Amino acid sequence: MDSISIVDRVAAAKEDPSAADCLIKDYLPFIKAESYKVVGRIVTDEDDELSIAMIAFNEAIETYLPLKGAFLPYASLLIERRLIDFYRKEKRHLGQYSIDAPVFGDDDITFADTLEDKTDAFGELDERNATQMEIFELNSQLNDYGLTLNDIADNSPKQERTLESCQRALAYARSFPALIEAFKRTRKLPLKELSEGSGVHRKTLERHRKYLMALLLIYSNGYEIIRGHLRQIAFQTEGGRGA
């Protein structure tokens, strides 16, 4: 796979069928792995299930919106749903059990009950996997910018006033999409524009450049679970200050 982020590749694939084909080919191992979770066995190129999963991945490309979360968990959800729909319509069996057969020794709970009616895109049972996928995806993207996950912690502001200054600079950047696009294009933090626009001293931004770059990537690429975690940390921190 190239160094272009998956969010950018999905955007390109929406407009170019050949780019979509390349993306599906590159992520075929992911598609097969997600199919295995539902089917319960390795799927091959001859299996209808793999075709269904690939169509679902393409559907994810066509309908994905970054603000709704990271792409891979969204694609995983669609693959799961389309395979379940396939089994329902075809009256097929999953392993040795019918999808509508009782499970866990409880006649009132079927296998289908354990897979449907999720309240959100990730679901309680899949939240851990979705989080791991987001972290893996983010780490890969950070590497493209010469960053690591440790940079977020090691380069983060240690003083409340500095943290508030960095948050102000981030808020300014997020309100100007052209700044974020320039950042992604050059892979450099637009220090001059951020400093002048947010009123934060340039030296402060330079000291925390890696931290700011990492957070700009997180907030501009749909990492919903990670963003939620960061919001929770901020809420707890503010609560601690007020206590």
Beta strands, then each sheet from edge to edge (+ up, - down):
strand 1: 93-94
strand 2: 97-98
strand 3: 102-103
strand 4: 106-110
sheet 1: 1+ 2-
sheet 2: 3+ 4-
end
